[in-house]
């Protein structure tokens, strides 16, 4: 059982200090006042502070679609909720190699199956 993600989750790129603030597309299900995320909420979020900078490097500036982390059992308005193992690629270099991941789920009370 894994924790559900909320808007309070801390999601970072592989470069650790690049942070992507989360925004829930539906706000009617909350945990401790923070809306629960569902697929595809983590995608398309801006990343700020990525240190991957250089002449041939592109810093991570956006999250791409989720690769893992959607519940197989729990949904909100027909879309699976996001779990603490949510991850996917960023638009940083090298292309197709840099991931984003959850550092903190934003809550510690509610868990769901995968």
C-alpha positions as CSV (number, residue, x, y, z in Angstrom):
1,X,0.0,0.0,0.0
2,X,1.4,3.4,-1.0
3,X,0.6,6.9,0.0
4,X,-1.7,9.0,-2.2
5,X,-0.2,12.2,-3.5
6,X,-1.6,15.7,-2.8
7,X,-0.9,19.2,-4.1
8,X,1.5,19.4,-1.1
9,X,3.7,16.7,-2.6
10,X,7.3,17.5,-3.2
11,X,8.3,16.4,-6.7
12,X,11.9,16.9,-8.0
13,X,13.9,16.1,-11.1
14,X,16.8,13.7,-10.8
15,X,19.1,16.7,-10.2
16,X,17.4,16.9,-6.8
17,X,17.0,20.7,-6.4
18,X,14.7,21.2,-9.4
19,X,11.2,21.3,-7.9
20,X,7.8,20.9,-9.7
21,X,4.9,22.3,-7.8
22,X,1.8,20.1,-8.2
23,X,-1.7,21.2,-9.1
24,X,-4.8,18.9,-8.9
25,X,-7.2,19.0,-11.8
26,X,-10.1,18.2,-9.4
27,X,-10.2,19.7,-5.9
28,X,-13.2,17.9,-4.4
29,X,-11.2,15.1,-2.7
30,X,-8.8,16.3,-0.2
31,X,-6.5,15.0,2.6
32,X,-5.7,17.5,5.4
33,X,-7.1,20.2,3.1
34,X,-4.8,19.5,0.1
35,X,-6.4,18.2,-3.1
36,X,-5.5,14.6,-4.2
37,X,-3.6,14.2,-7.5
38,X,-4.8,11.9,-10.2
39,X,-3.5,10.9,-13.6
40,X,-2.4,13.1,-15.5
41,X,-1.9,15.9,-12.9
42,X,1.9,15.5,-12.5
43,X,2.5,15.9,-16.3
44,X,3.1,19.4,-17.8
45,X,4.2,20.9,-14.5
46,X,6.9,23.6,-14.6
47,X,10.2,22.7,-12.9
48,X,12.1,25.5,-11.2
49,X,15.7,25.5,-9.9
50,X,17.2,22.6,-12.0
51,X,21.0,23.0,-11.9
52,X,21.7,21.1,-15.1
53,X,23.1,24.0,-17.0
54,X,25.9,24.2,-19.5
55,X,26.8,24.7,-23.2
56,X,25.3,21.4,-24.3
57,X,22.9,20.9,-21.4
58,X,19.3,21.8,-21.0
59,X,17.9,22.1,-17.5
60,X,14.7,20.3,-16.6
61,X,11.9,22.9,-17.1
62,X,8.8,20.6,-17.4
63,X,7.5,17.2,-16.4
64,X,6.4,14.8,-19.1
65,X,3.6,12.2,-18.8
66,X,3.7,9.8,-15.9
67,X,5.4,6.4,-16.5
68,X,4.5,4.9,-13.1
69,X,2.6,5.6,-10.0
70,X,-1.1,5.4,-10.9
71,X,-3.4,3.3,-8.7
72,X,-5.1,0.3,-10.3
73,X,-7.9,0.4,-7.7
74,X,-8.7,4.0,-6.6
75,X,-10.0,6.6,-8.9
76,X,-11.3,10.2,-8.7
77,X,-13.9,11.1,-11.4
78,X,-12.7,8.1,-13.4
79,X,-9.0,8.8,-13.3
80,X,-6.5,6.8,-11.2
81,X,-5.1,8.6,-8.2
82,X,-1.3,9.2,-8.1
83,X,0.8,7.2,-5.6
84,X,4.1,7.9,-3.9
85,X,6.0,6.0,-6.5
86,X,4.8,8.4,-9.3
87,X,7.6,9.1,-11.8
88,X,8.2,10.0,-15.4
89,X,10.6,11.8,-17.6
90,X,11.5,15.5,-17.7
91,X,12.4,17.6,-20.8
92,X,16.0,18.0,-19.5
93,X,19.1,16.6,-21.2
94,X,20.1,14.0,-22.0
95,X,16.6,13.4,-23.7
96,X,14.8,10.4,-22.4
97,X,17.1,9.9,-19.4
98,X,16.2,12.4,-16.7
99,X,13.3,11.5,-14.5
100,X,11.1,13.3,-12.0
101,X,10.1,11.5,-8.7
102,X,8.3,12.1,-5.5
103,X,10.4,13.2,-2.5
104,X,7.4,13.6,-0.2
105,X,3.8,12.6,-0.8
106,X,2.4,15.7,0.8
107,X,0.5,13.6,3.4
108,X,1.1,10.6,5.6
109,X,-2.5,9.4,6.4
110,X,-4.1,7.7,3.3
111,X,-2.7,4.7,1.4
112,X,-4.1,2.9,-1.6
113,X,-3.3,-0.2,-3.7
114,X,-1.5,-0.2,-7.0
